[in-house]
């Protein structure tokens, strides 16, 4: 096979079924969908440049996943284990620091009412949890469990002195001393004098006596 030629791919019936499910399924990850589409187009004999144009990726990406499937089959489409520096701390050390963060700081002799990340790091080194530990590492561990020991827990804040309750506003007017009599005088002088309404006097007339008949001489 000449250098740079596309490698032929002949997936089995089972592999083709899995590739179609990964390429057009809605639940598949985007990167796996792209890789499956590349392999399916390659199985049809399309060149790498044509596949890159159809899928919308670089031609080197097509070449990589085409070669990976030709060598390893379906497992070749999975991500390889990334190589890097081994973790400096174990999960047990992170758990111990989180447990320490849930405790109060005063029993340990720290002159603080609540932990800070630098104090937690120093206390962990003092207890032998880790030979060295930075405040940023402690902060990252605590953020995973939403732990904030430097903040008071809900409902556990110390009561603050409160001032005497303010009297409620009243709608009843209470005059100041000395103003009641002055107000009464003002009202009495300014109010118009109301005279009693006179009624007509009817004179009582004695009842008229009947006329006597005249005497004859």
C-alpha positions in Angstrom: 0.0 0.0 0.0 1.6 3.3 -1.0 2.4 5.9 1.6 -0.5 8.2 2.5 -3.1 5.9 1.0 -6.3 5.5 2.9 -6.5 2.2 4.8 -9.4 -0.1 3.7 -12.1 -0.8 6.3 -14.4 -3.8 6.4 -16.6 -3.7 9.5 -18.6 -6.8 10.4 -22.4 -6.8 10.6 -22.3 -6.3 14.3 -19.8 -3.5 14.1 -21.8 -1.8 11.4 -24.9 -1.9 13.5 -23.1 -0.4 16.5 -21.5 2.2 14.2 -24.9 3.3 12.8 -26.4 3.5 16.3 -23.5 5.7 17.5 -23.5 7.8 14.3 -27.2 8.7 14.2 -28.4 8.1 17.8 -29.5 11.0 19.8 -28.0 9.7 23.0 -24.5 9.3 21.7 -21.8 11.8 22.5 -20.9 14.2 19.8 -17.3 13.1 19.5 -18.3 9.4 19.2 -20.9 10.3 16.6 -18.2 12.0 14.5 -15.9 9.0 14.8 -18.6 6.6 13.8 -19.6 8.6 10.8 -16.0 8.7 9.7 -15.7 4.9 9.8 -19.0 4.4 8.0 -18.0 6.7 5.2 -14.6 5.0 5.1 -16.3 1.6 4.8 -18.0 2.8 1.7 -14.6 3.5 0.2 -14.6 7.3 0.3 -11.3 9.1 0.4 -10.2 11.0 3.5 -10.6 14.4 1.9 -14.2 13.6 0.9 -15.0 12.3 4.4 -13.5 15.4 6.0 -15.7 17.6 3.8 -18.9 15.7 4.6 -18.3 15.3 8.4 -16.9 18.8 8.8 -13.5 17.9 10.4 -9.8 18.1 9.4 -8.5 15.5 7.1 -5.9 14.5 9.8 -8.8 13.7 12.1 -10.3 11.4 9.5 -6.9 9.7 9.0 -6.5 9.1 12.7 -9.8 7.5 13.4 -9.8 5.5 10.2 -6.4 4.0 11.2 -7.5 3.4 14.8 -10.6 1.4 13.7 -8.6 -0.6 11.1 -6.2 -1.6 13.9 -8.4 -2.1 16.9 -12.0 -2.2 15.7 -14.7 -0.6 17.9 -12.4 -0.3 20.9 -10.2 2.0 18.8 -12.9 4.7 18.8 -12.7 5.2 22.5 -10.4 7.8 24.1 -7.1 6.5 25.2 -6.0 6.8 28.7 -4.2 10.1 29.2 -0.7 10.0 30.4 0.3 12.6 32.9 1.6 13.2 36.4 0.2 10.8 39.0 -2.0 12.5 41.6 0.0 13.9 44.5 -2.7 13.1 47.1 -4.9 10.1 47.7 -8.7 10.2 48.2 -8.1 9.2 51.8 -6.1 12.4 52.4 -8.8 14.5 50.9 -11.4 12.8 53.1 -9.4 13.5 56.2 -9.0 17.2 55.4 -12.8 17.4 54.8 -13.5 15.8 58.1 -11.1 18.3 59.7 -12.9 21.1 58.1 -16.2 20.0 59.6 -14.7 20.4 63.1 -14.4 23.7 64.9 -11.0 25.3 65.0 -10.8 26.3 68.6 -10.2 22.7 70.1 -7.1 22.4 67.9 -5.5 25.4 69.6 -6.0 27.7 66.5 -6.9 31.2 67.6 -9.8 31.3 65.2 -13.5 30.7 65.6 -13.7 29.3 62.0 -11.3 27.6 59.7 -9.6 29.3 56.8 -8.0 27.3 54.0 -4.4 28.3 54.9 -5.0 27.2 58.5 -6.6 24.0 57.4 -3.5 23.2 55.2 -1.1 23.9 58.1 -3.2 21.8 60.5 -3.3 18.9 58.1 0.5 19.0 57.7 0.9 19.2 61.5 -1.3 16.1 62.0 0.6 14.2 59.4 -2.2 13.9 56.9 0.1 15.1 54.1 3.8 16.1 54.0 2.8 19.3 52.2 -0.5 20.9 51.3 -1.4 24.2 49.8 -4.4 26.4 50.5 -5.6 26.1 46.9 -5.7 22.3 47.0 -7.7 22.5 50.2 -10.1 25.0 48.6 -10.6 22.7 45.6 -11.4 19.7 47.8 -13.9 21.6 49.9 -15.6 23.1 46.8 -16.4 19.5 45.6 -18.6 19.1 48.7 -19.7 22.7 48.9 -17.9 23.1 52.3 -17.2 26.6 53.5 -15.9 26.4 57.1 -15.0 30.0 57.1 -18.7 30.9 56.9 -21.2 30.4 59.8 -23.5 27.5 59.4 -27.2 28.4 58.9 -28.9 28.9 62.2 -25.6 28.8 64.2 -24.7 32.4 64.1 -24.1 34.1 67.4 -27.0 36.3 68.5 -26.3 40.0 68.1 -27.4 42.5 70.7 -30.7 44.0 69.7 -31.9 47.4 70.7 -35.1 48.0 72.6 -38.2 47.6 70.3 -39.4 50.8 68.9 -43.0 51.8 70.0 -45.5 51.2 67.4 -47.2 54.2 65.8 -50.6 55.1 67.3 -53.4 56.9 65.6 -54.7 58.3 68.9 -53.6 61.9 69.3 -52.1 62.7 72.7 -51.7 66.4 73.3 -48.5 67.7 75.0 -48.8 69.0 78.5 -50.2 72.6 78.6 -51.7 72.5 75.2 -55.1 71.0 76.1 -56.3 74.1 78.0 -54.9 76.4 75.3 -56.7 74.5 72.7 -59.9 74.6 74.7 -59.7 78.4 75.0 -59.0 78.8 71.3 -62.0 76.7 70.4 -64.3 78.5 72.8 -63.3 81.9 71.5 -63.4 81.1 67.9 -66.6 79.1 67.9 -69.7 81.2 67.2 -72.2 81.6 70.1 -75.4 79.7 69.3 -78.5 81.3 70.8 -81.6 79.3 71.6 -84.3 79.6 69.1 -87.2 81.7 70.3 -90.7 80.2 70.1 -93.9 82.4 69.6 -95.8 83.0 72.8 -99.5 82.3 72.6 -101.6 84.2 75.1 -104.1 82.1 76.9 -107.7 83.5 76.6 -110.4 82.5 78.9 -113.2 80.5 77.4 -116.1 82.7 76.3 -119.2 82.3 78.4 -122.6 81.9 76.7 -124.7 85.0 76.3 -127.4 85.5 78.9 -130.9 86.3 77.7 -132.1 89.8 78.4 -134.7 90.4 81.1 -138.0 91.9 80.2 -139.1 94.8 82.4 
